[in-house]
Amino acid sequence: MLLLIQIASWAIRAWVILIFIWAIMSWFNPDPRNPVVRVVDSLVEPIMLPFQKLIPPIGGLSLSPLVAILVLEWINEYFLRALAR
């Protein structure tokens, strides 16, 4: 059980890093045919779509990555507390 919680925690950390990379990449308008961009998009889009639907951009700036990272960090903290027990 502890191994499963630890793997879930690592996966959440990886998603947080990928969301950060995805947000930075969006500033530079990368080529969508680039394999790295495709992989990052395919991993991040399923997580980001619900947040993007709930949180509209404000003045052209999307706050959905920030909210997604905060929610994932909150979930990860829950897993880490379960791991500490």
Backbone as CSV, one residue per row, in Angstrom:
resi,resn,N_x,N_y,N_z,CA_x,CA_y,CA_z,C_x,C_y,C_z
1,MET,0.819,-1.193,0.000,0.000,0.000,0.000,0.863,1.256,0.000
2,LEU,1.935,1.239,0.796,2.813,2.397,0.847,3.495,2.641,-0.489
3,LEU,3.864,1.573,-1.168,4.492,1.715,-2.483,3.526,2.349,-3.475
4,LEU,2.275,1.963,-3.428,1.262,2.527,-4.320,1.073,4.022,-4.076
5,ILE,1.040,4.426,-2.815,0.906,5.841,-2.469,2.133,6.615,-2.932
6,GLN,3.310,6.043,-2.767,4.531,6.708,-3.187,4.582,6.853,-4.713
7,ILE,4.159,5.853,-5.452,4.115,5.929,-6.913,3.121,7.001,-7.353
8,ALA,1.969,7.066,-6.702,0.982,8.097,-7.025,1.551,9.487,-6.742
9,SER,2.278,9.636,-5.668,2.896,10.913,-5.330,3.917,11.315,-6.389
10,TRP,4.726,10.375,-6.842,5.712,10.659,-7.894,5.021,11.035,-9.203
11,ALA,3.919,10.365,-9.517,3.175,10.664,-10.746,2.602,12.081,-10.682
12,ILE,2.097,12.464,-9.533,1.566,13.821,-9.373,2.683,14.840,-9.526
13,ARG,3.834,14.577,-8.941,4.982,15.483,-9.097,5.361,15.620,-10.572
14,ALA,5.369,14.500,-11.284,5.700,14.536,-12.714,4.683,15.372,-13.480
15,TRP,3.399,15.225,-13.158,2.366,16.026,-13.823,2.540,17.516,-13.530
16,VAL,2.892,17.856,-12.314,3.119,19.265,-11.963,4.258,19.822,-12.819
17,ILE,5.332,19.077,-12.949,6.460,19.523,-13.770,6.037,19.649,-15.227
18,LEU,5.264,18.683,-15.728,4.804,18.739,-17.111,3.861,19.919,-17.355
19,ILE,3.003,20.225,-16.392,2.117,21.380,-16.536,2.937,22.661,-16.584
20,PHE,3.961,22.741,-15.762,4.840,23.906,-15.774,5.533,24.043,-17.131
21,ILE,6.064,22.944,-17.646,6.710,22.943,-18.966,5.702,23.333,-20.037
22,TRP,4.495,22.789,-19.962,3.434,23.073,-20.932,3.088,24.561,-20.932
23,ALA,3.000,25.151,-19.748,2.679,26.576,-19.640,3.802,27.435,-20.221
24,ILE,5.036,27.088,-19.936,6.176,27.829,-20.486,6.212,27.679,-22.008
25,MET,5.976,26.468,-22.509,5.981,26.246,-23.956,4.906,27.074,-24.650
26,SER,3.786,27.294,-23.991,2.698,28.038,-24.620,3.077,29.494,-24.878
27,TRP,4.044,30.016,-24.153,4.490,31.386,-24.375,5.252,31.536,-25.693
28,PHE,5.875,30.438,-26.160,6.746,30.498,-27.323,6.107,29.959,-28.598
29,ASN,4.849,29.520,-28.536,4.137,28.997,-29.699,4.952,27.918,-30.420
30,PRO,5.181,26.772,-29.760,6.015,25.729,-30.363,5.321,25.040,-31.535
31,ASP,6.119,24.388,-32.353,5.601,23.642,-33.501,4.815,22.434,-32.997
32,PRO,3.517,22.326,-33.300,2.726,21.196,-32.795,3.136,19.846,-33.379
33,ARG,3.952,19.850,-34.422,4.430,18.583,-34.997,5.680,18.070,-34.295
34,ASN,6.267,18.884,-33.436,7.456,18.476,-32.692,7.082,17.330,-31.758
35,PRO,7.857,16.230,-31.759,7.515,15.075,-30.911,7.471,15.399,-29.417
36,VAL,8.350,16.267,-28.948,8.349,16.628,-27.520,7.064,17.375,-27.175
37,VAL,6.675,18.288,-28.039,5.439,19.048,-27.816,4.241,18.108,-27.826
38,ARG,4.233,17.162,-28.732,3.128,16.197,-28.801,3.021,15.358,-27.526
39,VAL,4.158,14.905,-27.023,4.142,14.085,-25.804,3.649,14.903,-24.618
40,VAL,4.187,16.110,-24.458,3.774,16.961,-23.340,2.286,17.276,-23.455
41,ASP,1.825,17.646,-24.644,0.400,17.936,-24.838,-0.472,16.728,-24.526
42,SER,-0.061,15.556,-24.988,-0.885,14.362,-24.768,-0.961,13.980,-23.292
43,LEU,0.062,14.312,-22.523,0.048,13.993,-21.092,-0.657,15.061,-20.257
44,VAL,-0.603,16.316,-20.695,-1.137,17.414,-19.898,-2.585,17.759,-20.251
45,GLU,-2.944,17.661,-21.518,-4.289,18.061,-21.955,-5.421,17.387,-21.175
46,PRO,-5.383,16.078,-20.924,-6.496,15.470,-20.168,-6.685,16.059,-18.771
47,ILE,-5.606,16.503,-18.163,-5.700,17.103,-16.834,-6.164,18.549,-16.935
48,MET,-5.693,19.258,-17.943,-5.966,20.686,-18.052,-7.356,21.013,-18.587
49,LEU,-7.951,20.157,-19.390,-9.253,20.466,-19.990,-10.334,20.828,-18.976
50,PRO,-10.514,20.076,-17.897,-11.544,20.478,-16.917,-11.256,21.845,-16.286
51,PHE,-9.989,22.121,-16.010,-9.635,23.415,-15.414,-9.852,24.544,-16.406
52,GLN,-9.533,24.313,-17.679,-9.717,25.344,-18.698,-11.196,25.631,-18.944
53,LYS,-12.039,24.620,-18.781,-13.476,24.843,-18.945,-14.060,25.640,-17.782
54,LEU,-13.522,25.431,-16.579,-14.039,26.110,-15.387,-13.485,27.516,-15.204
55,ILE,-12.245,27.744,-15.637,-11.573,29.008,-15.369,-11.285,29.710,-16.702
56,PRO,-12.037,30.758,-17.015,-11.789,31.472,-18.279,-10.501,32.297,-18.194
57,PRO,-9.870,32.541,-19.340,-8.682,33.408,-19.331,-9.044,34.830,-18.907
58,ILE,-8.134,35.456,-18.204,-8.337,36.833,-17.750,-7.348,37.714,-18.503
59,GLY,-7.865,38.533,-19.397,-7.001,39.414,-20.176,-6.003,38.658,-21.034
60,GLY,-6.396,37.509,-21.552,-5.503,36.711,-22.385,-4.564,35.815,-21.590
61,LEU,-4.640,35.865,-20.270,-3.778,35.048,-19.412,-4.617,33.961,-18.757
62,SER,-4.228,32.721,-18.989,-4.952,31.599,-18.400,-4.365,31.265,-17.031
63,LEU,-5.216,31.254,-16.039,-4.781,30.876,-14.694,-5.016,29.395,-14.404
64,SER,-5.541,28.677,-15.385,-5.851,27.266,-15.168,-4.615,26.410,-14.834
65,PRO,-3.423,26.658,-15.415,-2.260,25.867,-14.969,-1.924,26.080,-13.495
66,LEU,-2.053,27.314,-13.043,-1.778,27.603,-11.634,-2.752,26.864,-10.731
67,VAL,-4.029,26.909,-11.068,-5.048,26.225,-10.261,-4.835,24.711,-10.314
68,ALA,-4.512,24.189,-11.493,-4.267,22.747,-11.626,-3.088,22.321,-10.766
69,ILE,-2.022,23.116,-10.774,-0.848,22.790,-9.955,-1.212,22.839,-8.476
70,LEU,-1.972,23.835,-8.059,-2.375,23.920,-6.650,-3.230,22.728,-6.232
71,VAL,-4.163,22.316,-7.089,-5.008,21.161,-6.779,-4.171,19.888,-6.718
72,LEU,-3.272,19.711,-7.677,-2.412,18.520,-7.665,-1.501,18.499,-6.439
73,GLU,-0.989,19.659,-6.049,-0.153,19.716,-4.846,-0.965,19.390,-3.594
74,TRP,-2.220,19.836,-3.563,-3.082,19.514,-2.430,-3.328,18.002,-2.373
75,ILE,-3.603,17.398,-3.521,-3.804,15.938,-3.569,-2.530,15.219,-3.161
76,ASN,-1.387,15.703,-3.633,-0.115,15.078,-3.285,0.153,15.172,-1.791
77,GLU,-0.187,16.296,-1.197,-0.017,16.449,0.254,-0.873,15.427,1.009
78,TYR,-2.068,15.167,0.484,-2.928,14.148,1.088,-2.252,12.783,1.032
79,PHE,-1.662,12.457,-0.125,-0.961,11.171,-0.259,0.235,11.095,0.678
80,LEU,0.961,12.186,0.807,2.137,12.176,1.682,1.751,12.031,3.144
81,ARG,0.615,12.633,3.523,0.142,12.457,4.910,-0.284,11.003,5.147
82,ALA,-0.898,10.406,4.137,-1.275,8.994,4.268,-0.025,8.120,4.370
83,LEU,1.015,8.506,3.668,2.265,7.765,3.698,2.938,7.871,5.068
84,ALA,2.791,9.012,5.715,3.426,9.235,7.011,2.765,8.448,8.137
85,ARG,1.529,8.015,7.925,0.832,7.290,8.997,1.365,5.914,9.198
